[in-house]
Amino acid sequence: MLGQVSLESRARITVLWILVGFDMSLVFSLKEFDPGSGGLQNLLNLPSQQLYLVLLGDAAIRLAPFVLAFLSLVLKDTLNRRMNLGLGFVFAIAGVYGLVPLVTQLSFPVLYDLLTQVVVIVAAVLIFWYAYRWSKDSQPLEVGKASR
């Protein structure tokens, strides 16, 4: 049994983490392969050991929200709530931090980055909000009955 937090709340948070992961992966991929930024060429010019570290860090950043989505379904309530509160807050602050330089330059590629950054911020704030509301919305799950 998952505990006292409804499966619906866990599913909402899981879907939001997947949205954050997809959005971040899309943005990173577009930046790497953008011909104007030289992202891929800059990567290829790195020494091999440094390139491996950059790629490892990139993979970790891209996979983190998907791992968090899985953990939101399987962790016990207390740890799950704390994880989603803390990391939802961290992702929201990181999103705001990444938003600041985008606001100063408003061109087409930057407007796309601005939109995707706002999606990450809104999703992270919603993750934080749903995790915060768990204590008030908790209802025991009954076997064979769907929560509404």
C-alpha positions as CSV (number, residue, x, y, z in Angstrom):
1,M,0.0,0.0,0.0
2,L,1.3,3.5,-0.9
3,G,0.3,5.2,2.3
4,Q,-2.2,7.9,3.1
5,V,-1.5,10.2,0.2
6,S,-3.9,9.5,-2.6
7,L,-2.7,8.0,-5.8
8,E,-4.2,11.0,-7.6
9,S,-1.8,13.4,-5.8
10,R,1.2,11.2,-6.6
11,A,0.1,11.0,-10.3
12,R,-0.2,14.8,-10.5
13,I,3.3,15.3,-9.2
14,T,4.7,12.5,-11.4
15,V,3.2,14.1,-14.5
16,L,4.7,17.5,-13.5
17,W,8.2,16.0,-13.0
18,I,7.9,14.3,-16.5
19,L,6.9,17.7,-17.9
20,V,9.9,19.3,-16.3
21,G,12.2,16.5,-17.6
22,F,10.9,16.7,-21.1
23,D,11.1,20.5,-21.2
24,M,14.6,20.5,-19.9
25,S,15.8,17.8,-22.3
26,L,14.2,19.7,-25.2
27,V,15.9,22.9,-24.3
28,F,19.3,21.3,-23.7
29,S,19.1,19.5,-27.0
30,L,18.1,22.5,-29.0
31,K,20.9,24.6,-27.5
32,E,23.5,21.9,-28.3
33,F,22.5,21.6,-31.9
34,D,21.7,25.3,-32.5
35,P,24.1,26.3,-35.4
36,G,24.4,29.9,-34.1
37,S,25.5,28.9,-30.6
38,G,28.3,26.6,-31.6
39,G,27.3,24.3,-28.7
40,L,28.1,21.0,-30.5
41,Q,31.4,22.4,-31.9
42,N,32.4,23.7,-28.5
43,L,31.7,20.2,-27.0
44,L,33.8,18.5,-29.6
45,N,36.8,20.9,-29.0
46,L,37.0,19.9,-25.3
47,P,39.7,17.5,-24.1
48,S,38.3,14.0,-23.9
49,Q,38.3,13.8,-20.0
50,Q,36.5,17.1,-19.7
51,L,34.1,16.1,-22.4
52,Y,33.1,13.0,-20.5
53,L,32.5,15.0,-17.4
54,V,30.3,17.5,-19.3
55,L,28.3,14.7,-20.9
56,L,27.9,13.0,-17.5
57,G,26.7,16.2,-15.9
58,D,24.3,16.8,-18.8
59,A,22.9,13.3,-18.6
60,A,22.4,13.7,-14.8
61,I,20.6,16.9,-15.2
62,R,18.4,15.5,-18.0
63,L,17.6,12.3,-16.0
64,A,17.0,13.9,-12.6
65,P,13.3,14.9,-13.2
66,F,12.4,11.5,-14.6
67,V,14.0,9.7,-11.6
68,L,12.1,12.1,-9.3
69,A,8.9,11.2,-11.2
70,F,9.5,7.5,-10.4
71,L,10.4,8.2,-6.8
72,S,7.2,10.2,-6.4
73,L,5.3,7.0,-7.0
74,V,7.3,4.6,-4.9
75,L,8.6,6.5,-1.8
76,K,6.8,6.6,1.5
77,D,4.7,9.6,2.3
78,T,7.0,11.5,4.6
79,L,10.2,11.2,2.5
80,N,8.2,11.7,-0.7
81,R,6.6,14.9,0.6
82,R,10.0,16.3,1.8
83,M,11.7,15.4,-1.5
84,N,9.0,17.1,-3.6
85,L,8.9,20.2,-1.3
86,G,12.7,20.6,-1.4
87,L,13.4,19.8,-5.0
88,G,10.3,21.6,-6.2
89,F,11.6,24.7,-4.5
90,V,15.1,24.2,-5.9
91,F,13.9,23.7,-9.4
92,A,11.6,26.8,-9.1
93,I,14.5,29.0,-7.8
94,A,16.8,27.6,-10.5
95,G,14.2,28.4,-13.1
96,V,13.9,31.9,-11.9
97,Y,17.7,32.2,-11.9
98,G,17.7,31.0,-15.5
99,L,14.9,33.4,-16.4
100,V,16.7,36.6,-15.4
101,P,19.2,36.8,-18.3
102,L,16.4,35.9,-20.8
103,V,14.2,38.8,-19.9
104,T,17.0,41.3,-20.9
105,Q,17.2,40.0,-24.5
106,L,13.9,39.6,-26.4
107,S,14.6,37.9,-29.8
108,F,12.9,34.9,-31.4
109,P,15.2,32.1,-30.0
110,V,15.2,33.8,-26.6
111,L,11.4,34.0,-26.6
112,Y,11.2,30.2,-27.0
113,D,13.7,29.8,-24.2
114,L,11.6,32.2,-22.1
115,L,8.5,30.2,-22.7
116,T,10.2,26.9,-21.8
117,Q,11.7,28.4,-18.7
118,V,8.3,29.6,-17.5
119,V,6.9,26.1,-18.1
120,V,9.6,24.7,-15.8
121,I,9.0,27.4,-13.1
122,V,5.2,26.8,-13.1
123,A,5.5,23.0,-13.0
124,A,8.1,23.3,-10.1
125,V,5.8,25.6,-8.2
126,L,2.9,23.2,-8.7
127,I,5.0,20.3,-7.5
128,F,5.9,22.3,-4.4
129,W,2.2,23.3,-3.9
130,Y,0.8,19.7,-4.2
131,A,3.5,18.4,-1.9
132,Y,2.7,21.2,0.6
133,R,-1.1,20.4,0.4
134,W,-0.5,16.7,1.1
135,S,-1.1,17.0,4.8
136,K,-4.4,18.7,4.2
137,D,-5.6,16.4,1.4
138,S,-4.5,13.1,2.8
139,Q,-7.1,10.4,2.7
140,P,-6.4,6.7,3.2
141,L,-6.7,4.6,0.1
142,E,-9.2,1.9,0.2
143,V,-8.6,-1.3,-1.8
144,G,-11.0,-1.5,-4.8
145,K,-12.2,2.1,-4.6
146,A,-11.0,4.9,-6.9
147,S,-10.1,8.3,-5.3
148,R,-11.9,11.4,-6.6
